[in-house]
């Protein structure tokens, strides 16, 4: 942590702190919050406006024996930096995080607190691995589709010729079955290849999309499943293909419903994240839509492959919904992440809110 020569944070210092991936908070002599950067807002799930003047324990608490008050007092008494690794936090909204915590004293009893989520390096590595796997899978599927479609085309043509020569109606029933199955396989191969059309971008209200999906899904939901919403209605319109977004969120919400069987809760939450990297491109603002279910969770061995075609934990499933959702969102310059543990699975869709046209082209 760099040395600070004065207690006033200049505009340039704020700009530097805003660009950091680590969560940074500055506290006054009463240990009340004076400043938090966007990474801290994202981590603690609260805006600087809401948090200013509050204590850190009001925003999150340490799970275990450590206490913020003790760590802050130790840093001030030693007049040196205090470091705690892999500190588990309980957030004010019930969420959890694990961070490396650095507390550094400033002049006149003030403190600067840095929280670096342990998932950050892992997430970057995961994104790079997922990108390589996704590209390799798409390349393999393109080659496989070519090899399958060629004989399917020949089979369809031969069946049509045979159908014209047959005189008995009961025999024509068999050729119709063959043609139907050939077309079904052709459609399946098209789905395996992912989206075939480019998005048609226009300004879209994300909450109108989600409400439309809610109406589509509501009739299918068993009475034991509760569908809840937590919207940030201040989110501006995004630049996206509305029909493709409907398909994405319908796939993700149906996936959550299937995970619950017939009992549980699905929560749809919208938020804005700041200074986010999506597909190696940095954005000042990004929309995040979380689809959270209270189901049993996704098996750990399946999680790294969950967005690949034909990967599913359900015996009756084809494993296409998540692969299609990821492909459509990537076509918008965004990503879909998944975090899962017993009792909670979160699919997070992130899309750029700024520089929409440049990101989409």
VODO-947886 format. One record per residue (C-alpha): x negated, y negated, z negated; residue number from 1. Coordinates in nm, 3 decimals. Example, Ala and Ser with C-alpha at 12.3 -4.5 7.8 and 13.67 -1.06 7.14 Angstrom:
2
{miti {-1.230; 0.450; -0.780}; 1}
{miti {-1.367; 0.106; -0.714}; 2}
END
This chain:
361
{miti {0.000; 0.000; 0.000}; 1}
{miti {-0.145; -0.334; 0.106}; 2}
{miti {-0.233; -0.602; -0.153}; 3}
{miti {0.009; -0.898; -0.173}; 4}
{miti {-0.139; -1.243; -0.235}; 5}
{miti {0.188; -1.413; -0.327}; 6}
{miti {0.536; -1.323; -0.435}; 7}
{miti {0.720; -1.494; -0.150}; 8}
{miti {0.789; -1.278; 0.150}; 9}
{miti {0.743; -1.475; 0.471}; 10}
{miti {0.942; -1.426; 0.791}; 11}
{miti {0.648; -1.250; 0.957}; 12}
{miti {0.612; -1.014; 0.659}; 13}
{miti {0.983; -0.935; 0.677}; 14}
{miti {0.945; -0.858; 1.047}; 15}
{miti {0.663; -0.613; 0.974}; 16}
{miti {0.862; -0.447; 0.695}; 17}
{miti {1.169; -0.426; 0.919}; 18}
{miti {0.972; -0.223; 1.174}; 19}
{miti {0.849; 0.036; 0.920}; 20}
{miti {1.000; 0.385; 0.910}; 21}
{miti {0.940; 0.397; 0.534}; 22}
{miti {1.208; 0.252; 0.308}; 23}
{miti {1.070; -0.059; 0.134}; 24}
{miti {1.236; -0.250; -0.153}; 25}
{miti {1.109; -0.553; -0.342}; 26}
{miti {1.227; -0.610; -0.700}; 27}
{miti {1.215; -0.924; -0.913}; 28}
{miti {1.089; -0.939; -1.273}; 29}
{miti {1.427; -0.809; -1.395}; 30}
{miti {1.385; -0.514; -1.156}; 31}
{miti {1.679; -0.626; -0.946}; 32}
{miti {1.664; -0.593; -0.570}; 33}
{miti {1.548; -0.897; -0.372}; 34}
{miti {1.485; -0.737; -0.033}; 35}
{miti {1.525; -0.404; 0.145}; 36}
{miti {1.423; -0.320; 0.499}; 37}
{miti {1.646; -0.141; 0.754}; 38}
{miti {1.484; 0.196; 0.676}; 39}
{miti {1.589; 0.151; 0.311}; 40}
{miti {1.943; 0.064; 0.421}; 41}
{miti {1.952; 0.382; 0.630}; 42}
{miti {1.805; 0.600; 0.354}; 43}
{miti {2.017; 0.465; 0.067}; 44}
{miti {2.328; 0.421; 0.285}; 45}
{miti {2.395; 0.067; 0.171}; 46}
{miti {2.340; -0.275; 0.330}; 47}
{miti {2.098; -0.533; 0.191}; 48}
{miti {2.393; -0.769; 0.142}; 49}
{miti {2.573; -0.512; -0.075}; 50}
{miti {2.260; -0.409; -0.269}; 51}
{miti {2.098; -0.747; -0.341}; 52}
{miti {2.085; -0.814; -0.715}; 53}
{miti {2.146; -0.451; -0.809}; 54}
{miti {1.903; -0.218; -0.985}; 55}
{miti {1.750; 0.080; -0.806}; 56}
{miti {1.929; 0.331; -1.037}; 57}
{miti {2.260; 0.179; -0.920}; 58}
{miti {2.171; 0.284; -0.565}; 59}
{miti {2.015; 0.624; -0.635}; 60}
{miti {1.892; 0.837; -0.923}; 61}
{miti {1.606; 1.082; -0.960}; 62}
{miti {1.705; 1.446; -1.005}; 63}
{miti {1.488; 1.585; -1.285}; 64}
{miti {1.289; 1.437; -1.570}; 65}
{miti {1.144; 1.127; -1.399}; 66}
{miti {1.325; 0.794; -1.435}; 67}
{miti {1.282; 0.479; -1.227}; 68}
{miti {1.257; 0.261; -1.539}; 69}
{miti {0.967; 0.469; -1.671}; 70}
{miti {0.783; 0.470; -1.337}; 71}
{miti {0.827; 0.093; -1.301}; 72}
{miti {0.704; 0.034; -1.657}; 73}
{miti {0.399; 0.256; -1.596}; 74}
{miti {0.308; 0.066; -1.279}; 75}
{miti {0.333; -0.270; -1.458}; 76}
{miti {0.138; -0.147; -1.762}; 77}
{miti {-0.141; 0.003; -1.551}; 78}
{miti {-0.130; -0.286; -1.304}; 79}
{miti {-0.179; -0.022; -1.037}; 80}
{miti {0.005; 0.196; -0.791}; 81}
{miti {0.217; 0.489; -0.911}; 82}
{miti {0.271; 0.778; -0.668}; 83}
{miti {0.522; 1.061; -0.700}; 84}
{miti {0.551; 1.324; -0.427}; 85}
{miti {0.857; 1.523; -0.324}; 86}
{miti {1.091; 1.336; -0.557}; 87}
{miti {1.454; 1.455; -0.522}; 88}
{miti {1.710; 1.174; -0.517}; 89}
{miti {2.085; 1.168; -0.569}; 90}
{miti {2.232; 0.883; -0.361}; 91}
{miti {2.521; 0.665; -0.476}; 92}
{miti {2.759; 0.827; -0.223}; 93}
{miti {2.678; 1.182; -0.333}; 94}
{miti {2.416; 1.252; -0.066}; 95}
{miti {2.065; 1.379; -0.131}; 96}
{miti {1.714; 1.293; -0.013}; 97}
{miti {1.359; 1.400; -0.094}; 98}
{miti {1.098; 1.124; -0.079}; 99}
{miti {0.740; 1.040; -0.157}; 100}
{miti {0.767; 0.737; -0.390}; 101}
{miti {0.505; 0.462; -0.422}; 102}
{miti {0.549; 0.182; -0.679}; 103}
{miti {0.310; -0.115; -0.662}; 104}
{miti {0.314; -0.413; -0.902}; 105}
{miti {0.309; -0.768; -0.764}; 106}
{miti {0.259; -1.097; -0.947}; 107}
{miti {0.485; -1.207; -1.233}; 108}
{miti {0.629; -0.863; -1.304}; 109}
{miti {0.767; -0.805; -0.957}; 110}
{miti {0.744; -0.469; -0.781}; 111}
{miti {0.737; -0.328; -0.432}; 112}
{miti {0.883; 0.021; -0.396}; 113}
{miti {0.819; 0.242; -0.095}; 114}
{miti {1.020; 0.559; -0.029}; 115}
{miti {0.908; 0.779; 0.258}; 116}
{miti {1.156; 1.058; 0.335}; 117}
{miti {0.974; 1.388; 0.358}; 118}
{miti {1.192; 1.479; 0.654}; 119}
{miti {1.043; 1.206; 0.878}; 120}
{miti {0.731; 1.393; 0.998}; 121}
{miti {0.934; 1.713; 1.018}; 122}
{miti {1.205; 1.536; 1.220}; 123}
{miti {0.953; 1.395; 1.468}; 124}
{miti {0.798; 1.740; 1.512}; 125}
{miti {1.143; 1.895; 1.542}; 126}
{miti {1.249; 1.643; 1.809}; 127}
{miti {0.938; 1.711; 2.016}; 128}
{miti {0.986; 2.087; 1.985}; 129}
{miti {1.357; 2.061; 2.069}; 130}
{miti {1.276; 1.849; 2.374}; 131}
{miti {1.026; 2.106; 2.504}; 132}
{miti {1.267; 2.395; 2.437}; 133}
{miti {1.559; 2.208; 2.596}; 134}
{miti {1.358; 2.125; 2.911}; 135}
{miti {1.231; 2.485; 2.942}; 136}
{miti {1.581; 2.625; 2.892}; 137}
{miti {1.729; 2.392; 3.155}; 138}
{miti {1.456; 2.487; 3.404}; 139}
{miti {1.515; 2.858; 3.340}; 140}
{miti {1.892; 2.818; 3.376}; 141}
{miti {1.854; 2.632; 3.706}; 142}
{miti {1.650; 2.920; 3.846}; 143}
{miti {1.889; 3.178; 3.703}; 144}
{miti {2.191; 2.993; 3.843}; 145}
{miti {2.038; 2.995; 4.191}; 146}
{miti {1.973; 3.370; 4.173}; 147}
{miti {2.327; 3.443; 4.052}; 148}
{miti {2.518; 3.208; 4.283}; 149}
{miti {2.367; 3.347; 4.604}; 150}
{miti {2.503; 3.702; 4.560}; 151}
{miti {2.829; 3.563; 4.416}; 152}
{miti {2.880; 3.366; 4.737}; 153}
{miti {2.821; 3.676; 4.945}; 154}
{miti {3.051; 3.882; 4.725}; 155}
{miti {3.329; 3.625; 4.757}; 156}
{miti {3.297; 3.606; 5.135}; 157}
{miti {3.299; 3.985; 5.174}; 158}
{miti {3.603; 4.015; 4.946}; 159}
{miti {3.794; 3.756; 5.151}; 160}
{miti {3.717; 3.947; 5.472}; 161}
{miti {3.827; 4.273; 5.310}; 162}
{miti {4.149; 4.109; 5.188}; 163}
{miti {4.242; 4.010; 5.545}; 164}
{miti {4.199; 4.368; 5.667}; 165}
{miti {4.406; 4.530; 5.393}; 166}
{miti {4.769; 4.601; 5.478}; 167}
{miti {4.899; 4.747; 5.152}; 168}
{miti {4.999; 4.477; 4.893}; 169}
{miti {4.889; 4.691; 4.598}; 170}
{miti {4.533; 4.699; 4.738}; 171}
{miti {4.532; 4.321; 4.777}; 172}
{miti {4.584; 4.300; 4.400}; 173}
{miti {4.231; 4.440; 4.358}; 174}
{miti {4.074; 4.184; 4.591}; 175}
{miti {4.252; 3.905; 4.402}; 176}
{miti {4.102; 4.037; 4.077}; 177}
{miti {3.754; 4.038; 4.237}; 178}
{miti {3.796; 3.682; 4.366}; 179}
{miti {3.920; 3.562; 4.026}; 180}
{miti {3.623; 3.716; 3.845}; 181}
{miti {3.374; 3.581; 4.100}; 182}
{miti {3.516; 3.229; 4.052}; 183}
{miti {3.506; 3.273; 3.674}; 184}
{miti {3.137; 3.372; 3.686}; 185}
{miti {3.063; 3.079; 3.918}; 186}
{miti {3.229; 2.840; 3.671}; 187}
{miti {3.034; 2.995; 3.381}; 188}
{miti {2.705; 2.943; 3.566}; 189}
{miti {2.801; 2.579; 3.631}; 190}
{miti {2.864; 2.531; 3.258}; 191}
{miti {2.529; 2.692; 3.172}; 192}
{miti {2.355; 2.435; 3.391}; 193}
{miti {2.502; 2.152; 3.184}; 194}
{miti {2.663; 1.825; 3.300}; 195}
{miti {2.677; 1.799; 3.680}; 196}
{miti {2.790; 1.437; 3.708}; 197}
{miti {2.622; 1.119; 3.594}; 198}
{miti {2.801; 0.921; 3.322}; 199}
{miti {3.026; 0.636; 3.433}; 200}
{miti {2.926; 0.363; 3.189}; 201}
{miti {3.165; 0.100; 3.056}; 202}
{miti {3.229; -0.074; 2.724}; 203}
{miti {3.387; 0.176; 2.484}; 204}
{miti {3.531; 0.139; 2.133}; 205}
{miti {3.396; 0.442; 1.945}; 206}
{miti {3.685; 0.442; 1.698}; 207}
{miti {3.941; 0.460; 1.979}; 208}
{miti {3.753; 0.765; 2.110}; 209}
{miti {3.752; 0.930; 1.766}; 210}
{miti {4.120; 0.854; 1.708}; 211}
{miti {4.205; 1.005; 2.047}; 212}
{miti {4.012; 1.321; 1.954}; 213}
{miti {4.188; 1.327; 1.616}; 214}
{miti {4.528; 1.329; 1.788}; 215}
{miti {4.416; 1.612; 2.018}; 216}
{miti {4.282; 1.817; 1.728}; 217}
{miti {4.548; 1.746; 1.466}; 218}
{miti {4.801; 1.989; 1.612}; 219}
{miti {4.545; 2.273; 1.607}; 220}
{miti {4.431; 2.227; 1.247}; 221}
{miti {4.547; 2.483; 0.990}; 222}
{miti {4.730; 2.324; 0.697}; 223}
{miti {4.442; 2.415; 0.463}; 224}
{miti {4.192; 2.193; 0.649}; 225}
{miti {4.178; 1.824; 0.554}; 226}
{miti {4.057; 1.578; 0.820}; 227}
{miti {3.917; 1.255; 0.669}; 228}
{miti {3.768; 0.941; 0.822}; 229}
{miti {3.523; 0.680; 0.693}; 230}
{miti {3.491; 0.412; 0.962}; 231}
{miti {3.271; 0.104; 0.975}; 232}
{miti {3.516; -0.108; 1.174}; 233}
{miti {3.257; -0.382; 1.228}; 234}
{miti {3.072; -0.163; 1.481}; 235}
{miti {3.081; -0.331; 1.825}; 236}
{miti {3.168; -0.158; 2.150}; 237}
{miti {2.905; 0.066; 2.304}; 238}
{miti {2.812; 0.119; 2.667}; 239}
{miti {2.913; 0.479; 2.746}; 240}
{miti {3.127; 0.719; 2.947}; 241}
{miti {3.449; 0.747; 2.746}; 242}
{miti {3.560; 1.083; 2.892}; 243}
{miti {3.223; 1.240; 2.817}; 244}
{miti {3.231; 1.109; 2.459}; 245}
{miti {3.578; 1.260; 2.413}; 246}
{miti {3.436; 1.596; 2.526}; 247}
{miti {3.138; 1.563; 2.289}; 248}
{miti {3.341; 1.484; 1.977}; 249}
{miti {3.612; 1.736; 2.063}; 250}
{miti {3.341; 2.005; 2.085}; 251}
{miti {3.180; 1.897; 1.757}; 252}
{miti {3.507; 1.869; 1.563}; 253}
{miti {3.629; 2.205; 1.691}; 254}
{miti {3.295; 2.352; 1.590}; 255}
{miti {3.348; 2.212; 1.238}; 256}
{miti {3.702; 2.351; 1.230}; 257}
{miti {3.581; 2.699; 1.330}; 258}
{miti {3.311; 2.686; 1.061}; 259}
{miti {3.577; 2.629; 0.795}; 260}
{miti {3.800; 2.917; 0.899}; 261}
{miti {4.130; 2.797; 0.745}; 262}
{miti {4.030; 2.596; 0.435}; 263}
{miti {3.802; 2.299; 0.369}; 264}
{miti {3.732; 1.938; 0.463}; 265}
{miti {3.603; 1.766; 0.776}; 266}
{miti {3.476; 1.409; 0.734}; 267}
{miti {3.410; 1.181; 1.032}; 268}
{miti {3.188; 0.885; 0.939}; 269}
{miti {3.062; 0.595; 1.153}; 270}
{miti {2.763; 0.382; 1.059}; 271}
{miti {2.500; 0.154; 1.213}; 272}
{miti {2.131; 0.243; 1.175}; 273}
{miti {1.855; -0.011; 1.235}; 274}
{miti {1.517; 0.032; 1.404}; 275}
{miti {1.583; 0.381; 1.536}; 276}
{miti {1.379; 0.585; 1.784}; 277}
{miti {1.591; 0.782; 2.032}; 278}
{miti {1.421; 0.997; 2.297}; 279}
{miti {1.091; 0.811; 2.240}; 280}
{miti {1.257; 0.471; 2.290}; 281}
{miti {1.298; 0.227; 2.001}; 282}
{miti {1.625; 0.045; 1.942}; 283}
{miti {1.698; -0.231; 1.694}; 284}
{miti {2.051; -0.100; 1.635}; 285}
{miti {2.202; 0.245; 1.686}; 286}
{miti {2.548; 0.388; 1.630}; 287}
{miti {2.561; 0.703; 1.418}; 288}
{miti {2.868; 0.927; 1.402}; 289}
{miti {2.851; 1.204; 1.140}; 290}
{miti {3.077; 1.509; 1.160}; 291}
{miti {3.055; 1.675; 0.818}; 292}
{miti {3.221; 2.001; 0.723}; 293}
{miti {3.234; 2.182; 0.389}; 294}
{miti {3.181; 2.526; 0.539}; 295}
{miti {2.926; 2.795; 0.449}; 296}
{miti {2.647; 2.638; 0.654}; 297}
{miti {2.445; 2.754; 0.954}; 298}
{miti {2.193; 3.038; 0.906}; 299}
{miti {1.840; 2.897; 0.875}; 300}
{miti {1.705; 3.119; 1.153}; 301}
{miti {1.972; 2.988; 1.392}; 302}
{miti {1.931; 2.617; 1.317}; 303}
{miti {1.628; 2.545; 1.546}; 304}
{miti {1.813; 2.701; 1.843}; 305}
{miti {2.163; 2.574; 1.774}; 306}
{miti {2.176; 2.340; 2.078}; 307}
{miti {2.060; 2.600; 2.332}; 308}
{miti {2.315; 2.762; 2.567}; 309}
{miti {2.455; 3.101; 2.460}; 310}
{miti {2.336; 3.060; 2.099}; 311}
{miti {2.618; 3.113; 1.848}; 312}
{miti {2.685; 3.279; 1.515}; 313}
{miti {3.046; 3.360; 1.608}; 314}
{miti {3.118; 3.697; 1.767}; 315}
{miti {3.396; 3.548; 1.982}; 316}
{miti {3.203; 3.235; 2.082}; 317}
{miti {3.006; 3.168; 2.401}; 318}
{miti {2.765; 2.919; 2.248}; 319}
{miti {2.832; 2.643; 2.502}; 320}
{miti {2.998; 2.361; 2.304}; 321}
{miti {2.689; 2.233; 2.122}; 322}
{miti {2.465; 2.267; 2.429}; 323}
{miti {2.713; 2.064; 2.634}; 324}
{miti {2.743; 1.799; 2.359}; 325}
{miti {2.364; 1.760; 2.336}; 326}
{miti {2.330; 1.736; 2.715}; 327}
{miti {2.600; 1.468; 2.745}; 328}
{miti {2.458; 1.259; 2.461}; 329}
{miti {2.105; 1.282; 2.601}; 330}
{miti {2.251; 1.151; 2.926}; 331}
{miti {2.352; 0.842; 2.725}; 332}
{miti {2.000; 0.794; 2.586}; 333}
{miti {2.099; 0.940; 2.248}; 334}
{miti {2.050; 1.257; 2.045}; 335}
{miti {2.248; 1.498; 1.829}; 336}
{miti {2.088; 1.620; 1.505}; 337}
{miti {2.208; 1.891; 1.270}; 338}
{miti {2.136; 1.941; 0.900}; 339}
{miti {2.294; 2.230; 0.716}; 340}
{miti {2.303; 2.385; 0.372}; 341}
{miti {2.565; 2.601; 0.200}; 342}
{miti {2.874; 2.386; 0.147}; 343}
{miti {2.776; 2.109; 0.390}; 344}
{miti {2.687; 2.093; 0.759}; 345}
{miti {2.628; 1.753; 0.924}; 346}
{miti {2.614; 1.692; 1.298}; 347}
{miti {2.492; 1.336; 1.359}; 348}
{miti {2.537; 1.173; 1.700}; 349}
{miti {2.310; 0.871; 1.751}; 350}
{miti {2.360; 0.630; 2.043}; 351}
{miti {2.192; 0.296; 2.118}; 352}
{miti {2.395; -0.013; 2.032}; 353}
{miti {2.152; -0.262; 2.186}; 354}
{miti {1.993; -0.265; 2.529}; 355}
{miti {2.271; -0.029; 2.636}; 356}
{miti {2.242; -0.083; 3.008}; 357}
{miti {1.864; -0.041; 3.014}; 358}
{miti {1.883; 0.278; 2.804}; 359}
{miti {2.152; 0.428; 3.021}; 360}
{miti {1.987; 0.367; 3.359}; 361}
END
